[in-house]
Amino acid sequence: MKTIIDSQHLRVYAVLAQTSNLSRAAEELQMTPSGVSHCLKALEADLGCRLFVRHSRKFVLSQIGGEFLAGAEQILDQMKAMRSKISTWNNWRQGQLLIGANSTACQFLLPPVLREFRESFPGFTIKIEQCSSRQAVALLLDERLDLALLTEGSERSPNIEFSPVGEDELQFTVNPLHRWAVKRKVQREDIPNGKLILPERSGNTYAIIESYFRATNMNIQPFIEIANEQAIKEFIRLDMGVGILPKWLVADEIKQGLLVTLPMGRRRLRRRWGVLHSKKRTLSLADNLFINISRSVFQSLLRSSEV
């Protein structure tokens, strides 16, 4: 039974055909002359024919050897191209991604996004920087972040691209024993005195909440102000006040009867989420995959909250 032709044997044959000299071929191949001679003998044994005629120190192609050369070189070229493709793919699958995100994205969005991302890019190193939108813009422009998963804000720079991943609706969120939950209704005049528990004043979510009420000539003052929506949920569970949160964030607590959401009013209060990046950055395969997975995960969270 014939063995499969070894690619190294083919390479030895092709180089020897070019040099016609055992020592020069050995030098180019970084082998010993006896190693080259052994490979050639093994190839000739596999093929069942002589590829060279020996003349003193010179190796001259035989008739069959000359006819075989073009095919051998074609095989070697194809193998070289395939190795190059594999190397390029491996390089795509390795690297580093510097991601900025606010506290909500860090806690609820990034874990499922990165779990799926790592299936395609297991060799990537991921570094996460928790930051506000304003901080993220500065870091992106300074090339200290590659991407940022955040809510859309008014401070966006013309040099920053915003790729939308979804939009959620903010609603009043209260303890089931809160008077608003019992009545299933929110009186407009009760809102300013409702002990509102809101995100930090410098953030995008606070800005859109304040803008929403200002449009109805209502000024609000937070009872508690904190840059962590998970902490806001806990304060509400303890019936310490009223939060303004998206339904997807409290879907589990609603199912368990721990929290209740109520409409803000006739007008809906919406906020947009997206992935930010510098316009100077050419998005890589990994960047685009991160954006697409972020969009898919966010939409999945929205759908699950409506069930």
Residue frames as qw, qx, qy, qz and C-alpha x, y, z in Angstrom:
[[0.000, 0.888, 0.460, 0.000, 0.00, 0.00, 0.00],
 [0.422, 0.453, -0.014, 0.785, 1.43, 3.35, -1.07],
 [0.297, -0.546, -0.434, 0.652, 1.87, 6.06, 1.57],
 [0.181, 0.943, 0.278, 0.005, 0.56, 9.60, 1.13],
 [0.587, 0.442, -0.074, 0.674, 3.20, 11.89, -0.33],
 [0.456, -0.622, -0.298, 0.563, 4.76, 14.07, 2.36],
 [0.229, 0.962, 0.134, 0.072, 4.65, 17.82, 1.64],
 [0.366, -0.801, 0.396, 0.262, 8.20, 18.19, 2.99],
 [0.662, -0.030, 0.635, 0.398, 9.39, 15.60, 0.47],
 [0.459, 0.750, 0.412, 0.239, 7.72, 17.61, -2.31],
 [0.062, -0.990, 0.095, 0.079, 9.42, 20.79, -1.12],
 [0.559, -0.515, 0.539, 0.362, 12.82, 19.09, -1.05],
 [0.630, 0.317, 0.607, 0.366, 12.25, 17.84, -4.60],
 [0.291, 0.908, 0.264, 0.144, 11.23, 21.32, -5.87],
 [0.234, -0.919, 0.268, 0.171, 14.20, 23.10, -4.25],
 [0.625, -0.294, 0.615, 0.380, 16.66, 20.48, -5.50],
 [0.578, 0.566, 0.509, 0.296, 15.20, 20.89, -9.00],
 [0.120, 0.990, 0.052, 0.051, 15.91, 24.64, -8.77],
 [0.312, -0.840, 0.428, 0.120, 19.44, 24.37, -7.37],
 [0.858, 0.402, -0.319, -0.006, 20.62, 21.11, -8.99],
 [0.366, 0.459, -0.654, 0.478, 23.01, 20.82, -6.05],
 [0.659, -0.418, -0.620, 0.074, 22.59, 18.80, -2.87],
 [0.440, -0.217, -0.392, 0.778, 24.58, 21.16, -0.60],
 [0.084, -0.124, -0.081, -0.985, 22.84, 24.33, -1.85],
 [0.555, -0.400, -0.536, -0.495, 19.42, 22.68, -1.51],
 [0.622, -0.375, -0.597, 0.339, 20.30, 21.58, 2.03],
 [0.258, -0.085, -0.235, 0.933, 21.37, 25.15, 2.91],
 [0.286, -0.233, -0.257, -0.893, 18.17, 26.69, 1.54],
 [0.681, -0.384, -0.526, -0.335, 16.01, 24.10, 3.29],
 [0.293, -0.631, 0.519, -0.497, 18.05, 24.38, 6.51],
 [0.977, -0.129, 0.100, -0.138, 18.64, 20.64, 6.46],
 [0.452, -0.515, 0.663, 0.302, 21.68, 18.38, 6.29],
 [0.385, 0.413, -0.636, -0.526, 22.67, 16.98, 2.87],
 [0.066, -0.006, -0.998, 0.023, 21.92, 13.48, 4.18],
 [0.307, 0.417, 0.621, -0.589, 18.44, 14.68, 5.25],
 [0.462, 0.534, -0.201, -0.679, 17.75, 16.03, 1.77],
 [0.278, 0.296, -0.865, -0.296, 18.99, 12.77, 0.22],
 [0.116, 0.156, 0.935, -0.297, 16.75, 10.74, 2.55],
 [0.424, 0.501, 0.349, -0.669, 13.64, 12.81, 1.66],
 [0.433, 0.496, -0.473, -0.585, 14.36, 12.47, -2.05],
 [0.156, 0.145, -0.972, -0.101, 14.78, 8.69, -1.80],
 [0.243, 0.303, 0.793, -0.469, 11.53, 8.42, 0.17],
 [0.472, 0.542, 0.063, -0.692, 9.64, 10.44, -2.47],
 [0.384, 0.412, -0.701, -0.437, 11.05, 8.39, -5.33],
 [0.005, 0.014, 0.991, -0.136, 10.10, 5.22, -3.47],
 [0.376, 0.427, 0.557, -0.604, 6.53, 6.52, -2.99],
 [0.512, 0.598, -0.141, -0.600, 6.24, 7.41, -6.70],
 [0.866, 0.078, 0.483, 0.101, 8.05, 4.32, -7.94],
 [0.661, 0.666, 0.109, 0.329, 10.36, 6.24, -10.30],
 [0.576, -0.225, -0.024, 0.785, 13.61, 8.18, -10.48],
 [0.109, 0.945, 0.277, -0.135, 13.15, 11.96, -10.46],
 [0.005, 0.910, -0.368, -0.192, 16.80, 12.91, -10.93],
 [0.904, 0.285, -0.137, 0.287, 19.81, 11.65, -12.76],
 [0.525, -0.786, 0.161, 0.283, 23.00, 12.11, -10.72],
 [0.693, 0.591, -0.108, 0.399, 26.02, 13.55, -12.52],
 [0.442, 0.238, -0.447, 0.740, 28.89, 13.88, -10.06],
 [0.085, -0.273, -0.564, 0.775, 27.63, 16.59, -7.64],
 [0.320, 0.109, -0.175, -0.925, 24.90, 17.80, -9.98],
 [0.371, 0.326, 0.835, -0.241, 21.29, 16.62, -9.91],
 [0.214, 0.130, -0.480, -0.841, 19.57, 16.73, -13.32],
 [0.669, 0.168, 0.377, -0.618, 15.85, 16.14, -13.66],
 [0.315, 0.070, 0.905, 0.278, 14.89, 12.93, -15.40],
 [0.168, -0.238, -0.579, -0.762, 12.18, 13.05, -18.05],
 [0.427, -0.583, -0.685, -0.091, 9.54, 11.96, -15.53],
 [0.408, -0.463, -0.369, 0.695, 11.03, 14.34, -12.93],
 [0.069, -0.052, 0.201, 0.976, 10.70, 17.28, -15.31],
 [0.325, -0.388, -0.617, -0.602, 7.07, 16.46, -16.12],
 [0.505, -0.545, -0.646, 0.177, 6.22, 16.05, -12.41],
 [0.347, -0.090, -0.261, 0.896, 7.76, 19.42, -11.38],
 [0.196, -0.295, -0.214, -0.910, 4.93, 21.73, -12.54],
 [0.636, -0.474, -0.515, -0.325, 2.31, 19.69, -10.69],
 [0.641, -0.310, -0.489, 0.503, 4.43, 19.53, -7.54],
 [0.198, 0.039, -0.127, 0.971, 4.99, 23.30, -7.52],
 [0.391, -0.402, -0.357, -0.747, 1.24, 23.86, -8.01],
 [0.696, -0.464, -0.548, 0.017, 0.50, 21.66, -4.99],
 [0.525, -0.203, -0.351, 0.748, 3.08, 23.52, -2.90],
 [0.021, -0.218, -0.086, -0.972, 1.62, 26.90, -3.94],
 [0.550, -0.477, -0.461, -0.508, -1.88, 25.77, -2.99],
 [0.697, -0.410, -0.502, 0.305, -0.67, 24.56, 0.39],
 [0.348, -0.025, -0.195, 0.917, 1.14, 27.87, 0.98],
 [0.251, -0.351, -0.238, -0.871, -2.03, 29.82, 0.15],
 [0.670, -0.486, -0.518, -0.216, -4.09, 27.62, 2.50],
 [0.606, -0.279, -0.434, 0.606, -1.60, 28.11, 5.33],
 [0.119, 0.145, -0.024, 0.982, -1.80, 31.87, 4.75],
 [0.461, -0.451, -0.384, -0.661, -5.61, 31.79, 4.97],
 [0.722, -0.445, -0.518, 0.112, -5.51, 29.77, 8.17],
 [0.482, -0.113, -0.297, 0.816, -2.94, 32.14, 9.66],
 [0.105, -0.297, -0.129, -0.940, -5.09, 35.15, 8.75],
 [0.616, -0.494, -0.460, -0.406, -8.16, 33.54, 10.35],
 [0.696, -0.342, -0.474, 0.417, -6.20, 32.75, 13.50],
 [0.273, 0.055, -0.152, 0.948, -5.06, 36.37, 13.67],
 [0.356, -0.436, -0.301, -0.770, -8.69, 37.52, 13.38],
 [0.738, -0.472, -0.456, -0.161, -9.60, 35.25, 16.26],
 [0.659, -0.351, -0.315, 0.586, -6.91, 36.68, 18.52],
 [0.184, 0.540, 0.035, 0.821, -6.49, 40.20, 19.78],
 [0.188, -0.303, -0.585, 0.729, -7.79, 42.64, 22.33],
 [0.113, -0.653, -0.492, -0.565, -11.03, 44.57, 22.67],
 [0.160, -0.111, -0.466, 0.863, -11.30, 47.57, 25.02],
 [0.209, -0.583, -0.662, -0.422, -14.96, 48.13, 25.87],
 [0.072, -0.085, 0.385, -0.916, -16.54, 51.00, 27.80],
 [0.376, -0.465, -0.730, -0.330, -19.95, 50.56, 29.41],
 [0.357, -0.517, 0.228, -0.743, -22.17, 52.15, 32.05],
 [0.291, -0.242, 0.822, -0.425, -23.08, 50.21, 35.19],
 [0.779, 0.223, 0.309, -0.498, -26.34, 48.84, 33.72],
 [0.736, 0.527, -0.385, -0.179, -24.60, 47.51, 30.63],
 [0.135, 0.500, -0.818, 0.248, -21.82, 46.01, 32.77],
 [0.422, -0.115, 0.754, -0.490, -24.30, 44.16, 34.97],
 [0.680, 0.325, 0.519, -0.402, -27.01, 43.09, 32.54],
 [0.689, 0.673, -0.071, -0.259, -25.90, 43.38, 28.91],
 [0.218, 0.718, -0.658, -0.069, -22.21, 42.61, 28.66],
 [0.491, -0.282, 0.814, -0.133, -22.23, 39.16, 30.34],
 [0.764, 0.347, 0.536, -0.095, -24.53, 37.52, 27.73],
 [0.505, 0.836, -0.160, -0.145, -22.97, 39.55, 24.89],
 [0.025, 0.718, -0.695, -0.013, -19.41, 38.52, 25.74],
 [0.664, -0.109, 0.730, -0.123, -20.39, 34.90, 26.38],
 [0.768, 0.547, 0.330, -0.051, -21.60, 34.66, 22.78],
 [0.299, 0.895, -0.325, -0.069, -18.71, 36.79, 21.45],
 [0.321, -0.601, 0.732, 0.016, -16.12, 34.44, 22.97],
 [0.827, 0.175, 0.532, -0.053, -17.59, 31.49, 21.05],
 [0.679, 0.716, 0.084, 0.138, -16.35, 33.12, 17.82],
 [0.338, 0.748, -0.377, 0.428, -13.23, 34.80, 19.24],
 [0.843, -0.487, -0.212, 0.080, -11.98, 32.59, 22.10],
 [0.724, 0.026, -0.138, 0.675, -8.47, 34.02, 21.89],
 [0.061, 0.731, 0.069, 0.676, -9.51, 37.64, 22.45],
 [0.346, -0.239, -0.554, 0.718, -8.58, 39.49, 25.63],
 [0.146, -0.762, -0.444, -0.448, -11.49, 41.67, 26.80],
 [0.292, -0.129, -0.431, 0.844, -10.93, 44.71, 28.99],
 [0.147, -0.753, -0.575, -0.283, -14.00, 46.53, 30.36],
 [0.195, 0.049, -0.274, 0.941, -13.99, 50.12, 31.60],
 [0.097, -0.726, -0.675, 0.089, -17.10, 51.18, 33.55],
 [0.206, -0.142, 0.032, 0.968, -17.73, 54.80, 32.65],
 [0.334, 0.661, 0.395, -0.544, -20.34, 57.43, 31.88],
 [0.635, 0.659, 0.356, 0.191, -21.21, 58.43, 28.32],
 [0.095, 0.981, -0.170, 0.016, -19.20, 61.63, 28.64],
 [0.480, -0.617, 0.604, 0.155, -16.15, 59.72, 29.88],
 [0.770, 0.180, 0.585, 0.181, -16.56, 57.12, 27.13],
 [0.502, 0.851, 0.126, 0.090, -16.54, 59.76, 24.40],
 [0.102, -0.902, 0.419, 0.029, -13.26, 61.20, 25.75],
 [0.616, -0.363, 0.688, 0.123, -11.67, 57.73, 25.98],
 [0.751, 0.454, 0.463, 0.124, -12.82, 56.78, 22.47],
 [0.362, 0.928, -0.058, 0.075, -11.38, 59.98, 20.99],
 [0.220, -0.796, 0.564, -0.022, -8.14, 59.37, 22.89],
 [0.725, 0.313, -0.598, -0.142, -8.06, 55.79, 21.49],
 [0.109, -0.325, 0.824, -0.452, -8.11, 54.32, 25.00],
 [0.623, 0.208, 0.652, -0.379, -11.36, 52.50, 24.20],
 [0.115, 0.014, 0.805, 0.582, -12.32, 50.60, 21.05],
 [0.320, -0.451, -0.635, -0.540, -16.10, 50.48, 21.60],
 [0.116, -0.016, 0.591, -0.798, -18.61, 51.64, 24.22],
 [0.261, -0.439, -0.812, -0.283, -22.06, 50.20, 24.98],
 [0.069, -0.227, -0.423, 0.875, -24.17, 53.03, 26.38],
 [0.223, 0.769, 0.578, -0.158, -27.37, 55.02, 26.23],
 [0.398, 0.547, 0.260, 0.689, -27.47, 57.86, 23.73],
 [0.316, -0.677, -0.316, 0.585, -26.65, 61.29, 25.13],
 [0.274, 0.948, 0.160, -0.026, -26.57, 64.90, 24.05],
 [0.294, -0.823, 0.381, 0.301, -22.79, 65.18, 24.51],
 [0.855, 0.195, 0.395, 0.273, -21.93, 63.05, 21.47],
 [0.198, -0.610, 0.375, 0.669, -19.01, 64.32, 19.43],
 [0.671, 0.615, -0.123, -0.396, -19.18, 64.72, 15.62],
 [0.285, 0.559, -0.776, -0.071, -16.16, 62.38, 15.57],
 [0.315, -0.090, 0.895, -0.302, -18.11, 59.58, 17.29],
 [0.467, -0.041, -0.663, -0.584, -20.32, 57.10, 15.46],
 [0.497, -0.073, 0.617, -0.606, -23.44, 55.75, 17.22],
 [0.367, 0.022, -0.839, -0.401, -24.66, 52.33, 16.08],
 [0.627, -0.262, 0.198, -0.706, -28.15, 51.73, 17.59],
 [0.159, 0.077, -0.983, 0.047, -28.84, 48.40, 19.26],
 [0.267, -0.519, -0.805, -0.105, -32.33, 49.12, 20.61],
 [0.188, -0.414, 0.079, -0.887, -34.72, 51.34, 22.51],
 [0.302, -0.346, -0.850, 0.256, -36.39, 50.75, 25.87],
 [0.280, -0.682, -0.267, -0.621, -39.23, 52.49, 27.68],
 [0.178, 0.115, -0.657, 0.723, -38.84, 53.86, 31.20],
 [0.504, -0.561, -0.497, -0.429, -41.72, 53.42, 33.64],
 [0.414, -0.594, 0.401, -0.561, -42.50, 54.18, 37.27],
 [0.680, 0.018, -0.729, 0.079, -41.41, 51.20, 39.35],
 [0.402, -0.538, 0.340, -0.659, -42.72, 50.69, 42.87],
 [0.078, -0.084, 0.940, -0.321, -43.12, 48.17, 45.66],
 [0.258, -0.371, -0.806, -0.384, -46.45, 46.24, 45.36],
 [0.303, -0.630, -0.631, 0.336, -47.60, 47.78, 48.65],
 [0.156, -0.135, 0.026, 0.978, -46.90, 51.35, 47.51],
 [0.348, 0.535, 0.469, -0.611, -50.05, 53.47, 47.27],
 [0.369, 0.506, -0.408, -0.664, -49.54, 53.99, 43.53],
 [0.172, 0.122, -0.954, -0.215, -49.43, 50.22, 43.01],
 [0.168, 0.333, 0.833, -0.408, -52.56, 49.71, 45.14],
 [0.380, 0.628, 0.229, -0.639, -54.49, 52.35, 43.18],
 [0.635, 0.261, 0.591, 0.424, -52.90, 51.27, 39.85],
 [0.261, 0.865, 0.270, 0.334, -52.73, 54.94, 39.03],
 [0.508, -0.185, -0.142, 0.829, -50.30, 57.83, 39.41],
 [0.043, 0.936, 0.339, -0.085, -51.72, 61.27, 40.13],
 [0.514, 0.637, -0.043, 0.573, -49.71, 64.01, 38.43],
 [0.224, -0.846, 0.173, -0.452, -49.67, 66.14, 41.58],
 [0.863, -0.482, 0.153, 0.007, -48.16, 63.23, 43.57],
 [0.851, 0.382, -0.109, 0.343, -45.07, 62.89, 41.37],
 [0.210, 0.741, -0.355, 0.530, -42.88, 65.72, 42.83],
 [0.469, -0.560, 0.491, -0.476, -43.45, 64.31, 46.34],
 [0.959, 0.047, -0.168, -0.224, -43.07, 60.69, 45.32],
 [0.585, -0.611, 0.521, 0.115, -39.57, 60.21, 46.80],
 [0.801, 0.572, -0.156, -0.078, -37.99, 59.57, 43.42],
 [0.676, -0.464, 0.486, 0.303, -34.93, 57.33, 43.32],
 [0.625, 0.773, -0.023, -0.106, -33.03, 58.34, 40.19],
 [0.846, 0.169, 0.005, 0.506, -29.71, 57.70, 38.40],
 [0.454, -0.421, -0.041, 0.784, -26.84, 60.14, 38.88],
 [0.213, 0.844, 0.207, -0.446, -27.54, 63.69, 37.75],
 [0.014, -0.658, 0.508, 0.556, -24.64, 63.78, 35.28],
 [0.376, -0.001, 0.891, 0.256, -25.85, 60.70, 33.34],
 [0.167, -0.055, -0.603, -0.778, -27.90, 60.40, 30.17],
 [0.276, -0.461, -0.836, -0.108, -30.86, 58.67, 31.82],
 [0.180, -0.581, -0.454, 0.651, -31.27, 61.42, 34.41],
 [0.004, -0.265, 0.252, 0.931, -31.12, 64.00, 31.60],
 [0.243, -0.205, -0.711, -0.628, -33.92, 62.40, 29.58],
 [0.291, -0.552, -0.757, 0.195, -36.07, 61.94, 32.72],
 [0.151, -0.516, -0.239, 0.808, -35.61, 65.57, 33.69],
 [0.083, 0.116, -0.454, -0.880, -36.33, 66.70, 30.12],
 [0.220, -0.381, -0.852, -0.285, -39.51, 64.59, 30.07],
 [0.248, -0.669, -0.609, 0.347, -40.93, 66.29, 33.17],
 [0.152, -0.405, 0.030, 0.901, -39.67, 69.74, 32.21],
 [0.067, -0.153, -0.645, -0.745, -41.75, 69.47, 29.02],
 [0.353, -0.610, -0.672, -0.226, -44.83, 69.25, 31.28],
 [0.110, -0.713, 0.153, -0.675, -43.66, 72.18, 33.45],
 [0.836, -0.536, -0.071, -0.096, -42.73, 69.93, 36.34],
 [0.182, 0.700, -0.622, 0.301, -39.49, 70.18, 38.29],
 [0.927, -0.259, -0.270, -0.040, -38.27, 67.02, 40.02],
 [0.091, -0.729, 0.605, -0.308, -35.83, 66.54, 42.87],
 [0.725, 0.051, -0.687, -0.001, -34.46, 63.06, 43.59],
 [0.725, -0.638, 0.104, -0.238, -34.93, 61.63, 47.05],
 [0.720, -0.399, 0.483, 0.300, -31.99, 59.31, 46.35],
 [0.547, 0.770, -0.271, -0.186, -29.52, 59.72, 43.49],
 [0.626, -0.424, 0.637, 0.155, -27.24, 56.80, 42.59],
 [0.417, 0.578, -0.536, -0.453, -25.42, 55.65, 39.43],
 [0.010, 0.147, -0.989, -0.024, -26.53, 52.03, 39.69],
 [0.621, -0.114, -0.294, -0.718, -29.90, 50.73, 38.49],
 [0.631, -0.126, -0.762, 0.080, -29.43, 47.45, 40.37],
 [0.204, -0.114, -0.591, 0.772, -29.15, 49.43, 43.62],
 [0.375, -0.046, -0.047, -0.925, -32.23, 51.44, 42.63],
 [0.663, -0.161, -0.635, -0.363, -34.16, 48.16, 42.32],
 [0.498, -0.171, -0.739, 0.419, -33.13, 47.17, 45.84],
 [0.042, 0.048, 0.330, -0.942, -34.23, 50.53, 47.29],
 [0.544, -0.086, -0.294, -0.782, -37.62, 50.13, 45.59],
 [0.635, -0.155, -0.755, -0.060, -38.02, 46.59, 46.91],
 [0.335, -0.216, -0.641, 0.656, -37.57, 48.02, 50.40],
 [0.056, -0.817, -0.546, -0.175, -40.34, 50.51, 49.60],
 [0.413, -0.467, -0.121, 0.773, -38.02, 53.46, 50.11],
 [0.165, 0.579, -0.096, -0.793, -39.33, 55.35, 47.09],
 [0.741, 0.578, 0.286, -0.186, -40.23, 55.34, 43.40],
 [0.437, -0.332, 0.576, 0.606, -37.84, 54.39, 40.61],
 [0.610, 0.664, -0.039, -0.431, -38.01, 55.06, 36.89],
 [0.372, -0.375, 0.813, 0.245, -36.68, 51.94, 35.17],
 [0.510, 0.240, -0.593, -0.575, -37.19, 49.89, 31.99],
 [0.882, -0.145, 0.113, -0.433, -39.46, 46.86, 32.29],
 [0.852, 0.293, -0.426, 0.082, -36.79, 44.44, 30.98],
 [0.211, 0.499, -0.628, 0.558, -34.58, 45.33, 33.94],
 [0.380, -0.197, 0.622, -0.656, -37.22, 44.33, 36.50],
 [0.686, 0.043, -0.509, -0.518, -38.95, 41.52, 34.57],
 [0.513, -0.025, -0.833, 0.207, -37.93, 38.81, 37.06],
 [0.006, -0.079, -0.592, 0.802, -39.04, 40.89, 40.07],
 [0.532, 0.047, -0.100, -0.839, -42.39, 41.57, 38.40],
 [0.682, 0.001, -0.678, -0.274, -42.95, 37.83, 37.81],
 [0.441, -0.090, -0.776, 0.442, -42.12, 37.15, 41.45],
 [0.323, -0.798, -0.467, -0.201, -44.52, 39.85, 42.63],
 [0.576, -0.389, -0.230, 0.681, -41.73, 41.91, 44.17],
 [0.084, -0.329, 0.104, 0.935, -42.12, 45.02, 41.99],
 [0.394, 0.696, 0.597, -0.062, -44.81, 46.73, 39.91],
 [0.262, -0.050, 0.306, 0.914, -44.42, 49.05, 36.91],
 [0.224, 0.761, 0.519, -0.317, -46.82, 51.87, 36.02],
 [0.488, 0.620, 0.307, 0.532, -47.01, 54.11, 32.95],
 [0.347, -0.138, -0.141, 0.917, -45.32, 57.51, 33.16],
 [0.262, 0.530, 0.227, -0.774, -48.26, 59.25, 31.57],
 [0.701, 0.625, 0.216, -0.267, -49.82, 59.83, 28.17],
 [0.474, 0.762, -0.440, -0.033, -46.41, 60.29, 26.60],
 [0.968, -0.128, -0.070, 0.202, -43.95, 57.42, 26.68],
 [0.188, -0.881, 0.424, 0.093, -40.44, 57.99, 27.95],
 [0.960, 0.231, 0.029, 0.152, -37.94, 56.18, 25.75],
 [0.232, -0.805, 0.477, 0.265, -34.15, 55.99, 25.66],
 [0.819, 0.515, -0.248, -0.057, -31.85, 54.65, 22.94],
 [0.712, -0.496, 0.446, 0.219, -28.97, 52.23, 23.43],
 [0.731, 0.668, -0.141, 0.015, -26.08, 51.84, 21.06],
 [0.823, -0.225, 0.124, 0.506, -22.42, 51.04, 20.52],
 [0.113, 0.975, -0.117, -0.152, -20.15, 54.05, 20.13],
 [0.805, -0.094, 0.238, 0.535, -16.82, 54.14, 18.31],
 [0.117, -0.659, 0.220, 0.710, -14.48, 56.73, 16.87],
 [0.694, 0.675, 0.094, -0.231, -15.08, 57.55, 13.21],
 [0.164, 0.752, -0.625, -0.132, -11.33, 57.17, 12.69],
 [0.451, -0.247, 0.854, -0.083, -11.58, 53.48, 13.62],
 [0.557, 0.195, -0.619, -0.518, -12.16, 51.01, 10.81],
 [0.779, -0.241, 0.361, -0.453, -14.46, 48.41, 12.29],
 [0.052, 0.350, -0.928, -0.119, -12.98, 44.92, 12.33],
 [0.561, -0.166, -0.745, -0.320, -14.80, 41.60, 12.05],
 [0.371, -0.263, -0.746, 0.487, -14.70, 41.38, 15.87],
 [0.091, 0.148, 0.217, -0.961, -16.10, 44.93, 16.25],
 [0.494, -0.026, -0.407, -0.768, -19.02, 44.24, 13.92],
 [0.544, -0.206, -0.813, -0.034, -19.76, 40.95, 15.63],
 [0.198, -0.221, -0.617, 0.729, -19.83, 42.68, 19.04],
 [0.286, 0.105, -0.006, -0.953, -22.31, 45.27, 17.72],
 [0.576, -0.066, -0.600, -0.551, -24.57, 42.64, 16.14],
 [0.479, -0.222, -0.817, 0.234, -24.54, 40.45, 19.26],
 [0.030, -0.165, -0.440, 0.882, -25.31, 43.49, 21.44],
 [0.450, 0.027, -0.230, -0.862, -28.32, 44.25, 19.25],
 [0.609, -0.112, -0.739, -0.265, -29.52, 40.63, 19.38],
 [0.365, -0.194, -0.755, 0.510, -29.13, 40.36, 23.18],
 [0.129, 0.120, 0.265, -0.948, -30.89, 43.67, 23.80],
 [0.551, -0.022, -0.389, -0.738, -33.84, 42.73, 21.58],
 [0.564, -0.141, -0.814, 0.009, -34.07, 39.36, 23.34],
 [0.169, -0.178, -0.630, 0.737, -34.27, 41.09, 26.74],
 [0.339, 0.078, -0.011, -0.937, -37.06, 43.34, 25.45],
 [0.615, -0.062, -0.611, -0.494, -39.05, 40.37, 24.12],
 [0.476, -0.149, -0.825, 0.266, -38.65, 38.33, 27.29],
 [0.001, 0.118, 0.478, -0.870, -39.95, 41.21, 29.42],
 [0.483, 0.042, -0.174, -0.857, -43.21, 41.26, 27.44],
 [0.466, -0.075, -0.865, -0.172, -44.01, 37.59, 28.02]]
